[in-house]
């Protein structure tokens, strides 16, 4: 219903319909966190189930951890749009003190897993020189075997 309403309103406003994305499981939640709110089983299985449900409901894609991107791609197909937050460049500090993200990967890993769009927050916004951090990230991706979408 949401997809149809979105398309109808976009047409009525003379605009192209925006992509409709569903959020699966936050990257800050691990298996134990999910179990504590009644979602039993591995995060990977939950995310794939939710992505398949979103696809059946008419969504164009999902937001999911980069660790599940390849599984979602395999289940939902090449045209399904995948956005992955929780991206931590190789130069950024790993999961340690103050790191609240549990299901993360590098930009190159996320792109090679099938992400269409990667979301990088604190490694850029928290850098002394955000522009230099972005350049390092682009260099990191360029130095990998991954092609940017």
N, C-alpha and C positions, 0 to 999 in steps of 0.2 A: 504494500500500500504506500509506503514512504517513497519508493522509487517512482511510482506512477504520479504521486502528488508533486514530487520534485520536478519531474519532466513536464507536467502540465503547467506548473507555475513558471518554469523557465520559458516555455513557449509563450505563455501569456505575457511575459515581460520582454519578449523578443530576444531572449538570451539562450545561449547553449546550456544544456543541462550540466551542472557540475557533477563531479564524481561523488558517489555515495559510498562512504567507507564505514566499516564497523570496527570497533575496538574489541580485540579478543581478550587477552589477559595482560595486565600491566607488566612491564619489564622489571618492575621493582618487586614482583611477587615470584617466589620460588614454590616448589612443590609443597613444602610445609605450610607456607602462607596460604596457598590455595586450599589445602586440606582444612585449615583452621576456619575457613568460611564455607565449608561444606562441599568444596569442589575436589573430589577424590581422584587420584590417578596422576600420572605424569603430566606436567604442563604441556608437553608436546602433543599429547593425545587430546587434551582439552582444546588447545588452540586450533588444531586441525578440525575438530568437530564444530567449533564455533565458526571457523572460516567457511566450512561447507554449508552450514546453516545460513550464514550471511549471503553466500552465493545464491542459494535457493530462494532467499527472500528478496533477491534483486539488487543486492549491493554490487558495486563495481570492484570492490577490493576490501582489504582489511589493514589494520595496524596491528603488527605482531612483533615479537622479539626476533632479532636476526637469527637466533638459533632455530626457529621454526620455519623460516622463510622457504627453505627448500622443500619441506614437507607440505606446506600450504601450496606452493607452486605445483608440486606433483599431484595433489588432490584436486586443485581448483583450476588448473590450466594456465596457459601462457598469457592469456588476455586479462587475467585477474590481477588487479593492481595491488602491490604489496609495499607498505610503508613500514620501515623499521626504525624505531627509536632505540635508545640504549647503545648507541655507537660510541666506542671508545678507541680513538686512534692508538697505534702502537706506542707513540711517544707519551701518551697520557697515563697518569697513574692508574694502576689496576684496582680491582676491588679490594679496598682496604678501609682504613678508618675514614668515616664520612661518606663512603660510597654506598648509595642505597639501591643501585641497580644490580639485579642478580642474574639476568639473562642477557648478556651483552656480547658484542664481537667487534672486530675492527671494521673499518669501512670496506676494505677489500673483501673480507670474509662475507659481509652482508651482501655485497653486490654479486659475488660469485654464487651465493646461496639463492639468488633470484630476486633480491629486493629491487624495486623500481625507484624508490626514493628512500634515502637514508636521512635520519634526523640526528644531528650532532648539536648538543646543547652546551653543557658546562665546559667541555674541552676547548670551546671557542669563547663563550661568554666569560669564563673564569680565567682566561689566559691574560698575561700581562700585555700581550700584543695580539688581539684577536685576528687581525689581518694576516699576521705571520703564522698563526695557528692554522688558518684556512689554507694558506700556501703549503704548509707542511702536510696537511691532510691530502690536498690535491697531488702533491709529490708522492705521498705514500700510495695513493691509488694508482697513479701513473707508473710507479715502480713495480706494481704487481702485474699479473697476467690478466687482470680483469678489465673488460671494456665497460666504460660508463654507458648506462642506458640512454 
